Amino acid sequence: MPSNTVNGNTAAVPLPKPAPAEVVQVSKGTLYLLTSFALVILAVVSATLAIAVDTNDQVGKLKLGNAVLSSTSSSYSSSPSSSPSSYTPAATPATTKYGSSSPSSPYGSSSPSSPSSSPTKTPPSTSTVNPCNGKKPKDASPGDGYFNNVPCLVDGVKQSLEQSGTNVTKGYKGEIDTQGRMPITSTYKLAGLCPVNVHWHLGAEHLSVGEYDENGKGPLMYRKARRSLNAAAGASVRQGFQCHVYDKSDEKYTKPYAWKHCVGMQIGQTYEIHWPHSAAGMCGTEWQMQTPFYDGVFCRDGIISLDPLNTYQKIGVQAQVFTIVNDDNLYYDNLISGMIINTDKHMGIDVAKYTGSTTGTTRNNQVCSRYTPITWQVDRACHLISASSFDKLCQDMKGMKDDMSDDLYAHGARELVASQFAADNHQRKLIEDS
């Protein structure tokens, strides 16, 4: 029994007695009406549930049928995976930097580290069919050959939009009026793109005065290296611009390296790495990385469009120029994920951003690419990198689900695009402004 304490004395408090229950009498007529009303309510609820199930089924079918129409509602994994994974719908874009191996790196390794001796392992696969195989488009309409290379000029009239690679020196602008076609100026991650390939060119396809240009220098035995590349690639390889750092008196530029994974590479040589990105890639899955890169760029249907034109918003390429040295103090272990960003070393900081095209030696200033316009983000500076970094990249490429062996050697460099075929929208934006 509860008690109260008053001035130190405890007294029992009596509990209240429960009130007597009231007896409710219901007539037979009232009971019949209540039963009938309950049956009516039950019938209405059953019909409503049946309609809801049918409606949800129809909505599900509509969502399935239109799933490829938009790429902006999904948040993707930042790094290629050798095992399948699903992406999580997100109301807003992810705010983390892209493909980072550390919090300060938007795209790849942010600082040198020691080489890893452990091999790249590929987790077991649950799929044997490459959904991106053969997705490189040839036509805009059946049989029209829209994406074939075309003459840059016919009777003085341009036959294609802006081209790459261009001069990316600060202040440069081309002559093509881009009419509001602006490049992606944020990181590609924030724009909903993921890397779908990595490859590189012998020498730089872009030009940055004082960093990599026609006055650069490299190994004296360059032509011998080019012949070995020819044997690997089965085709001629044109060299692009070189950096200014080569010093034959310093053994890190000349000491041979025992390549295990890359083909036909040379110490002291300049290479330009490209990381094609796409909103239509198989982002976050084992099929994210593809060779040829076009298959990865155009893998998922219904995202990239020519009318209305959105290619420069859905496709982007990162480019960064390196001279390879035999020095493991300059080792970066995550080139597979994208451009190296390192503020202390000024890597990936001063970036030119413009719209252009695909590159390669099948194009020049007479023959132009129709894979245009796309965004380019190009590091204006040349950087040193260890040979072991490249070999680790090739090892990682070998571990991808798709066969990337055709990108394990350097491709030829397109000649510098003339100003009349270059865009007028070159942007200079430091990475911290993005």
C-alpha positions in Angstrom: 0.0 0.0 0.0 1.4 3.5 -0.8 2.5 5.7 2.1 3.1 9.4 2.8 5.8 10.8 5.0 5.0 13.9 6.9 7.4 15.4 9.4 9.2 12.1 9.6 6.1 10.0 10.3 4.8 7.5 7.7 1.1 7.0 7.3 -0.7 4.5 5.1 -2.7 6.0 2.2 -5.8 4.0 1.3 -6.2 3.0 -2.4 -9.4 4.2 -4.1 -12.0 1.5 -4.7 -12.8 0.7 -8.3 -16.1 1.8 -9.6 -18.6 -0.9 -10.4 -18.7 -1.9 -14.1 -21.7 -0.7 -16.0 -23.7 -3.3 -17.9 -24.6 -2.2 -21.4 -27.5 -3.9 -23.1 -27.6 -4.0 -26.9 -30.8 -4.9 -28.7 -30.8 -7.5 -31.5 -31.6 -4.9 -34.1 -28.6 -2.7 -33.1 -26.3 -5.8 -33.1 -27.5 -6.6 -36.7 -26.8 -3.1 -37.9 -23.3 -3.1 -36.4 -22.4 -6.4 -38.0 -23.6 -5.2 -41.4 -21.6 -2.0 -41.1 -18.4 -4.0 -40.2 -18.9 -6.2 -43.3 -19.2 -3.2 -45.6 -16.0 -1.6 -44.1 -14.1 -4.9 -44.7 -15.2 -5.0 -48.3 -14.0 -1.4 -48.9 -10.6 -2.1 -47.3 -10.1 -5.2 -49.5 -10.9 -3.4 -52.7 -8.5 -0.5 -51.8 -5.6 -2.9 -51.1 -6.2 -4.6 -54.4 -6.1 -1.3 -56.3 -2.9 -0.2 -54.4 -1.1 -3.4 -55.3 -2.0 -3.1 -59.0 -1.0 0.6 -59.0 2.4 -0.2 -57.4 3.0 -2.9 -60.0 2.3 -0.4 -62.8 4.6 2.2 -61.3 7.3 -0.3 -60.9 7.1 -1.2 -64.6 7.2 2.5 -65.6 10.3 3.0 -63.4 12.0 -0.1 -64.9 11.2 1.1 -68.4 12.6 4.6 -67.8 15.5 3.7 -65.5 18.2 4.7 -68.1 16.7 8.1 -68.8 18.4 9.9 -66.0 21.9 9.6 -64.4 21.5 12.4 -61.9 19.6 10.5 -59.3 22.2 8.0 -58.5 25.3 8.2 -56.3 28.1 6.0 -57.6 31.1 4.3 -56.1 34.2 6.4 -56.6 36.6 3.6 -57.7 36.3 0.8 -60.2 35.4 -2.6 -58.7 36.2 -6.1 -59.8 33.1 -7.4 -58.2 29.5 -6.1 -58.8 27.9 -3.6 -56.4 24.8 -1.5 -56.5 24.5 2.3 -56.3 22.4 4.1 -53.8 19.9 6.7 -54.9 20.7 10.1 -53.4 18.7 13.3 -53.3 21.8 15.4 -53.7 25.3 14.8 -55.2 28.0 13.4 -53.0 30.1 16.0 -51.5 33.2 13.9 -51.1 36.1 14.4 -53.6 36.3 11.8 -56.3 38.3 8.6 -56.2 40.3 9.8 -53.3 43.0 7.6 -51.7 43.1 10.1 -48.9 40.8 12.9 -47.7 42.7 15.6 -49.6 42.8 13.9 -53.0 39.8 14.3 -55.3 40.9 11.8 -57.9 43.8 9.5 -57.0 46.9 9.3 -54.8 47.6 12.5 -53.0 51.2 11.7 -51.9 54.0 9.3 -52.8 54.1 6.0 -50.9 56.2 2.8 -51.0 55.6 0.3 -53.8 53.5 -2.7 -52.9 54.7 -6.1 -53.7 51.4 -7.8 -53.2 49.5 -8.6 -56.5 46.2 -7.1 -57.3 43.5 -9.7 -56.7 40.2 -9.9 -58.5 37.3 -11.0 -56.3 35.0 -13.8 -57.7 32.7 -12.6 -60.4 28.9 -13.2 -60.6 28.6 -12.1 -64.2 30.3 -13.4 -67.3 28.6 -11.1 -69.9 30.1 -7.7 -70.5 27.2 -5.3 -70.7 29.4 -2.6 -72.4 30.8 -4.8 -75.1 30.3 -3.2 -78.5 28.6 -0.1 -77.1 30.9 2.3 -79.1 28.5 4.1 -81.4 29.0 4.5 -85.1 25.7 6.0 -86.1 23.4 8.7 -84.8 20.6 7.2 -87.0 20.8 3.7 -88.4 23.5 3.5 -91.2 24.4 7.3 -91.2 28.0 6.8 -90.0 27.6 10.0 -88.0 30.6 9.3 -85.7 33.1 8.6 -88.5 36.0 11.0 -88.8 35.3 13.8 -91.3 37.3 16.5 -93.1 37.8 19.4 -90.8 36.9 21.8 -93.6 34.9 21.4 -96.8 34.8 24.5 -99.1 35.9 26.5 -96.1 33.0 25.3 -93.9 33.8 23.4 -90.6 32.4 19.9 -90.6 32.8 19.2 -86.9 32.7 21.0 -83.5 35.7 21.8 -81.3 38.7 19.5 -81.2 41.4 18.3 -78.8 44.2 18.4 -77.7 44.8 22.1 -77.7 47.1 24.7 -76.2 46.2 24.9 -72.5 48.6 27.7 -71.5 47.0 30.2 -69.2 45.1 32.8 -71.3 44.7 30.7 -74.4 41.4 30.6 -76.2 40.5 29.0 -79.5 38.4 30.4 -82.3 35.3 28.2 -82.4 32.3 30.0 -80.9 31.0 27.4 -78.4 27.6 29.2 -78.0 27.1 28.4 -74.4 28.6 24.9 -74.4 30.5 25.2 -71.1 32.8 22.5 -69.8 32.2 20.8 -66.4 34.1 23.0 -63.9 33.4 21.0 -60.8 35.0 17.6 -60.1 33.6 14.9 -62.3 32.3 13.1 -59.2 30.1 16.0 -58.3 28.8 16.0 -61.9 27.8 12.3 -61.7 30.7 10.9 -63.8 33.0 8.0 -63.0 36.3 6.9 -64.7 35.6 4.2 -67.4 39.2 3.8 -68.8 42.8 4.8 -68.5 45.3 5.0 -71.3 48.3 7.2 -72.2 50.0 8.8 -75.2 53.7 9.0 -76.1 54.5 12.6 -75.4 51.9 15.2 -74.6 48.9 15.8 -77.0 48.2 19.2 -75.2 50.7 22.0 -75.1 51.6 24.1 -72.0 54.3 26.6 -72.6 57.3 26.1 -70.4 55.9 22.8 -69.0 55.5 20.5 -72.0 55.9 22.0 -75.5 58.0 21.8 -78.7 61.2 22.8 -76.7 61.0 19.9 -74.3 63.6 17.2 -74.1 63.9 13.5 -73.5 66.1 10.4 -74.0 68.4 10.3 -77.1 67.2 6.8 -77.8 63.6 7.9 -78.3 63.3 6.5 -81.9 64.5 3.1 -80.7 61.7 3.2 -78.1 59.2 4.2 -80.7 60.2 1.2 -82.8 59.6 -1.1 -79.9 56.2 0.5 -79.3 55.4 -0.1 -83.0 56.1 -3.8 -82.5 53.8 -3.8 -79.5 51.0 -1.8 -81.0 51.2 -3.0 -84.5 51.1 0.5 -85.9 53.2 3.7 -86.1 53.3 5.8 -83.0 53.7 9.6 -83.3 55.4 11.4 -80.4 53.9 14.5 -78.8 55.4 17.3 -76.8 58.0 16.6 -74.0 58.6 18.1 -70.6 61.7 20.2 -69.8 63.0 18.1 -66.8 65.1 15.4 -68.5 68.7 15.4 -67.3 70.9 12.6 -68.8 73.5 13.2 -66.0 71.0 12.1 -63.4 70.6 8.4 -63.3 67.0 8.5 -62.3 66.3 9.6 -65.9 68.4 6.9 -67.5 68.7 3.9 -65.2 66.7 1.0 -66.8 63.7 -0.3 -65.0 62.5 -4.0 -65.1 59.0 -3.6 -66.4 56.6 -6.4 -65.4 53.2 -5.2 -66.6 53.5 -2.2 -69.0 54.7 -2.7 -72.5 57.3 -0.6 -74.4 57.8 2.1 -71.8 61.0 4.2 -71.4 62.7 5.9 -68.5 63.0 9.7 -69.0 60.2 9.8 -71.5 57.1 12.0 -71.3 53.6 10.5 -71.4 50.2 12.1 -71.2 47.7 10.0 -69.2 44.0 10.2 -70.1 41.1 9.1 -67.8 37.9 9.1 -69.7 34.8 9.6 -67.5 31.1 9.1 -68.2 27.7 9.4 -66.6 26.7 6.4 -68.7 29.4 4.1 -67.4 28.8 1.0 -65.3 29.9 3.0 -62.3 30.8 1.1 -59.1 30.6 -2.4 -60.8 33.1 -4.9 -62.1 32.5 -3.6 -65.6 33.3 0.0 -64.9 36.7 0.0 -66.6 36.6 -0.8 -70.3 38.8 -1.0 -73.4 38.2 0.5 -75.8 37.1 3.5 -73.7 34.2 4.2 -76.0 32.5 1.1 -74.7 32.7 2.4 -71.2 31.7 5.9 -72.1 28.5 4.8 -73.9 27.7 1.7 -71.9 24.3 2.6 -70.5 21.6 3.8 -72.9 19.3 6.8 -72.5 21.8 9.1 -70.7 24.0 10.6 -73.5 22.0 12.6 -76.1 22.8 14.4 -79.3 19.4 16.1 -79.4 19.2 17.9 -77.0 23.0 17.9 -76.9 24.4 17.0 -73.5 27.7 15.2 -74.3 29.8 17.9 -72.7 27.8 17.5 -69.5 27.9 13.7 -69.5 31.4 12.9 -70.8 34.7 14.2 -69.5 38.4 13.4 -69.7 41.1 14.1 -67.2 44.7 14.6 -68.6 48.0 14.8 -66.7 51.5 14.8 -68.1 54.4 13.0 -66.5 58.1 12.3 -67.1 58.9 8.7 -65.9 61.9 8.3 -63.6 63.5 5.4 -61.9 63.0 6.7 -58.4 60.5 5.0 -55.9 60.4 8.2 -53.8 58.0 9.4 -56.5 55.6 6.4 -56.2 51.8 6.8 -56.4 49.8 3.6 -56.0 46.4 4.7 -57.3 46.7 5.9 -60.9 43.9 3.7 -61.9 41.4 6.0 -60.1 42.3 9.3 -61.8 44.3 12.5 -61.8 46.8 12.9 -58.9 45.9 15.8 -56.7 48.6 17.0 -54.3 48.6 20.7 -53.2 52.1 20.5 -51.7 53.5 19.3 -55.1 51.1 21.5 -57.1 49.7 18.4 -58.8 46.3 18.7 -60.4 45.8 22.2 -59.0 46.2 24.5 -62.0 43.8 22.9 -64.4 42.6 24.0 -67.8 38.9 23.2 -68.5 37.4 23.4 -72.0 35.2 21.5 -74.5 36.9 19.4 -77.2 36.9 16.0 -78.8 38.5 12.6 -78.7 42.1 12.5 -79.8 44.6 10.0 -81.3 46.5 9.9 -84.5 43.6 9.1 -86.8 42.8 12.8 -86.4 44.8 15.9 -87.2 44.1 19.4 -88.6 42.7 17.9 -91.9 40.7 15.1 -90.4 38.5 15.8 -87.4 36.7 13.8 -84.7 32.9 13.7 -84.5 33.0 12.6 -80.9 32.5 16.1 -79.7 31.9 18.2 -77.7 33.2 16.6 -74.4 34.7 18.2 -71.4 38.5 18.2 -70.8 40.2 19.0 -67.5 44.0 19.2 -68.2 46.7 19.8 -65.6 49.0 22.5 -67.0 52.1 21.3 -65.1 54.5 18.5 -65.9 55.3 16.1 -63.0 57.8 13.4 -62.2 56.5 9.9 -61.4 58.2 6.6 -60.8 58.2 3.8 -63.3 56.9 1.6 -60.5 53.8 3.8 -60.4 53.0 3.1 -64.0 53.8 -0.6 -63.6 51.3 -0.7 -60.7 48.7 1.0 -62.9 49.3 -1.7 -65.6 49.0 -4.4 -63.0 45.7 -2.9 -61.8 44.5 -2.7 -65.4 45.2 -6.4 -65.9 43.0 -7.1 -62.8 39.9 -5.5 -64.4 37.1 -7.6 -65.6 37.3 -6.4 -69.2 40.5 -7.1 -71.1 42.5 -3.8 -71.1 45.6 -5.3 -72.7 45.3 -2.9 -75.7 45.9 0.0 -73.3 49.1 -1.3 -71.6 51.4 0.6 -74.0 51.5 4.2 -75.2 49.3 5.3 -78.0 50.4 7.9 -80.6 49.8 11.6 -80.0 47.6 13.7 -82.2 49.2 16.9 -83.6 48.3 20.1 -81.8 44.9 21.3 -82.8 45.0 24.6 -84.8 43.2 27.5 -83.1 40.5 27.6 -85.8 39.3 24.2 -84.6 39.7 24.9 -80.8 37.0 26.1 -78.4 36.9 29.6 -77.1 35.7 28.5 -73.6 39.0 27.6 -72.0 38.6 28.1 -68.2 41.3 28.4 -65.5 40.1 27.1 -62.2 42.1 26.0 -59.3 40.9 22.7 -57.8 40.2 24.4 -54.5 37.7 26.6 -56.3 35.6 23.6 -57.4 
